[in-house]
Amino acid sequence: MPTLVGPASSPRRDELLERAYGHALENGLGGLSLRPLATAIGSSPRVLLFLFGSKEGLIRALLARARADELELLGRMRTGEDADLAETGVEVWRWLAADEHRGLLRLWTESYARSLVEPDGPWAGFARETVEDWLDLLARAQPPARRRTRAASDQRTLTLAILRGALLDLLATGDLERTTQAVRLGLAAIPA
């Protein structure tokens, strides 16, 4: 992901980034305009431009902030010798399915899609980096001796596909019971 354009971190920049992040969690990034955003977070477009360099710089900072939340989750997952890929998948699903994460997950989904259709924009690399982050977590949930095998890679990819597909379905329909059952069935079919 490209580096930020604006000046280095400052207390005011950090404060406005958190406010803008809260706004993005509620409203998404589609159609983001600096003037309404600045009004909503108690700032001005000029201050945002000064602190983030450009609208694209602000979007990149928001995506980095969202990714930090994602990486925090990944860091809490059980990995190592006692980890199990299917159990880790179930644990990840519990987090993904929790109501309090819907704003983040809608923002993630929007950014993931924009990264695919606007590969040179501020979303550049977001989708690829997200896939790599999740595959890395899932690799750490497999026995170290098997991690580098093709079968283990295929199992991680399948696990991620099950989780991502169910997440998109859950966000679209709100049907937690059906999507959770599908995740359980899918993960149970993955060889240990």
Buried (B, 14 or more C-beta within 10 A) or exposed (E): BEEBBBEEEEEEBEBBBEBBBEBBBEBBBEEBEBEEBBEBBEBEBEBBBEBBBBBBBBBBBBBBBBBEBBEEBBEEBEBEEEBBBBBBBBBBBEBBBEEEBBBBBBBBBBBBBBBEEEEEEBBBEBBBBBBEBBBEBBBBBBEEEEBEEEEBBEBBBBBBEBBBBBBBBBBEEEEEEEBBEBBBEBBEEBEE
